Amino acid sequence: MYKIKKMNSLSIYLGMVGPWQIAIIVALVLLMFGGKKIPELMKGLGGGIKEFKKATKQEDEEKLEEKK
């Protein structure tokens, strides 16, 4: 019979984005925010990711302590 390959929504979405689409998105972001604002935005994004990782690590440690 036929094998049906299961695909999640992320793999379907990433399969539709090619190099030209990425280039267009980057160009639009540069036009919208300008070259000077992008480093500030990335710094804020990096700080947010760092805080998220810190919070999840603390939560995991708390759950481990509760199990003891």
SVG drawing of the C-alpha trace seen along z (x, -y; Angstrom):
<svg xmlns="http://www.w3.org/2000/svg" viewBox="-2 -54 25 56">
<polyline fill="none" stroke="black" stroke-width="0.4" points="0.0,0.0 0.9,-3.7 3.0,-5.1 1.7,-8.4 4.5,-10.5 3.3,-12.6 4.5,-16.2 4.0,-18.7 3.0,-22.3 6.6,-23.5 8.1,-21.3 5.3,-22.3 5.9,-26.0 9.7,-25.7 9.3,-23.8 7.5,-26.8 10.1,-29.4 12.9,-29.7 16.0,-32.0 14.1,-34.7 11.4,-34.9 13.9,-35.2 15.7,-38.0 12.5,-39.9 11.6,-39.6 15.1,-40.9 14.8,-43.8 11.3,-44.7 12.6,-44.6 15.5,-46.9 13.2,-49.3 10.7,-49.3 13.2,-49.6 16.4,-51.0 19.9,-49.8 20.3,-51.5 17.3,-50.0 18.0,-46.4 20.9,-45.8 18.7,-47.2 15.9,-44.9 18.2,-41.9 19.7,-42.8 16.2,-42.9 15.3,-39.6 18.5,-38.0 17.8,-39.3 14.2,-37.9 15.5,-34.5 18.1,-34.5 15.4,-35.3 13.1,-32.6 15.8,-29.9 16.7,-31.1 13.0,-30.8 12.6,-27.3 15.8,-26.1 14.6,-27.4 11.3,-25.7 13.0,-22.4 15.2,-22.7 12.2,-23.3 10.4,-20.3 13.5,-18.2 13.6,-19.4 10.0,-18.6 10.5,-15.0 13.2,-14.5"/>
</svg>
